[in-house]
Amino acid sequence: MMLIVFDTSASLIVMYYSWESVKEFQTPTPVYAASYLPDRNIFVCGGEDFKMYKYEYSSGEELGMSS
């Protein structure tokens, strides 16, 4: 089970239930919603700028953005 936690500095941290940090993503805006899709190995999030960002989970590479 995973828990997604975001902070006000616009970085996004993905953590397991053990509270151990697993992955961190830097985003260009403060994030208010996020989801991890393990079967597709992608991570999507959206926030203050009303855009959706998509990242490859393994590498952290940004795959695109939707407005």
C-alpha positions in Angstrom: 0.0 0.0 0.0 1.3 3.5 -0.9 0.5 6.9 0.5 1.2 10.0 -1.5 2.2 13.1 0.5 2.8 16.6 -0.9 4.3 19.7 0.7 4.1 23.4 0.0 7.5 23.6 -1.7 6.0 21.9 -4.8 7.9 18.7 -4.3 5.9 15.5 -4.2 7.0 12.5 -2.0 5.6 9.0 -2.4 5.8 6.9 0.8 4.9 3.4 1.9 2.7 2.9 4.9 5.9 2.5 7.0 6.6 6.3 6.4 9.8 5.4 4.7 10.4 7.8 1.7 10.5 5.8 -1.5 10.4 8.4 -4.3 10.4 12.2 -4.7 9.2 14.2 -7.7 9.9 17.9 -8.2 6.8 19.6 -9.7 6.6 23.1 -11.1 3.6 24.0 -9.0 2.1 23.1 -5.6 0.3 19.8 -6.0 -3.2 19.1 -4.6 -4.0 15.7 -6.1 -1.9 12.7 -7.3 -2.2 9.1 -8.4 0.2 6.3 -9.1 -0.7 3.8 -11.8 1.6 0.8 -11.1 0.5 -1.3 -14.1 1.5 1.5 -16.4 4.5 2.7 -14.3 3.3 6.3 -14.4 2.6 8.9 -11.8 0.1 11.8 -12.5 -0.6 14.9 -10.5 -2.2 18.3 -10.7 -2.4 21.4 -8.6 -2.4 25.1 -8.4 -1.8 25.9 -12.1 -4.8 23.7 -13.2 -2.5 21.5 -15.3 -2.0 17.7 -15.1 1.5 16.4 -15.1 2.6 12.9 -16.0 5.9 11.2 -14.9 7.5 7.9 -15.5 7.7 6.4 -12.0 11.1 4.6 -12.4 13.1 7.4 -13.9 11.1 10.5 -12.7 11.2 11.8 -16.3 8.3 14.1 -17.1 6.2 12.6 -19.9 3.9 15.4 -20.6 1.4 17.9 -19.4 -2.3 18.6 -20.1 -4.0 21.9 -19.6 
